[in-house]
């Protein structure tokens, strides 16, 4: 079986193999181990300050502007409330800025995740698509 496969109905996200009952909980605003709790027992070692990342407009009906304290290639993911990745783009953050187009996704609350190319998380935030 593939990584993360379970043969019972305890898996809370069949699409993402990293989310399953045997997964280790990670500080990412997701229920990684399918126990109904998010990020339980985890504490961020350093919370980003308001000056490090700016996401606007929020709520948005289309384009989302993100400014951050990072330059270079990054992967941006838009994740719905069920943990599904609905948008994934590899983008070069020129001058620490990027624009994501959310016009094609349904209205709702989403997580915005930004990672370096080596997988290190740079930013996780929430946005309301109207």
URMOJO-V251324 format. One record per backbone hydrogen bond with DSSP energy under -1.0 kcal/mol. CO is the residue of the C=O (numbers start at 0). NH is the residue of the N-H. E is the energy in kcal/mol with one decimal. If there is no record, write none. Layout:
BEGIN
{{CO;NH;E} {CO;NH;E}}
END
This chain:
BEGIN
{{1;4;-2.0} {15;18;-1.6} {19;22;-2.0} {25;27;-1.6} {29;31;-1.3} {30;33;-1.0} {31;19;-1.7} {38;41;-1.7} {48;51;-1.5} {51;68;-1.1} {53;66;-2.6} {55;64;-3.4} {59;129;-3.2} {61;101;-2.5} {63;99;-3.0} {64;55;-2.4} {65;97;-2.0} {66;53;-2.7} {67;69;-1.7} {71;92;-3.0} {73;90;-3.1} {74;114;-2.4} {75;88;-2.6} {76;112;-2.8} {77;85;-2.9} {77;86;-1.4} {78;110;-2.6} {79;82;-2.1} {83;79;-2.7} {86;77;-2.7} {88;75;-3.2} {90;73;-2.6} {91;93;-1.6} {92;71;-1.0} {92;95;-1.1} {93;96;-1.7} {95;67;-3.1} {97;65;-2.9} {99;63;-3.0} {101;104;-1.4} {107;128;-3.1} {109;126;-2.5} {110;78;-2.6} {111;124;-2.4} {112;76;-2.8} {113;121;-3.1} {113;122;-1.7} {114;74;-2.9} {115;118;-1.8} {119;115;-3.1} {122;113;-2.8} {124;111;-3.4} {126;109;-2.7} {127;59;-2.5} {128;107;-2.1}}
END
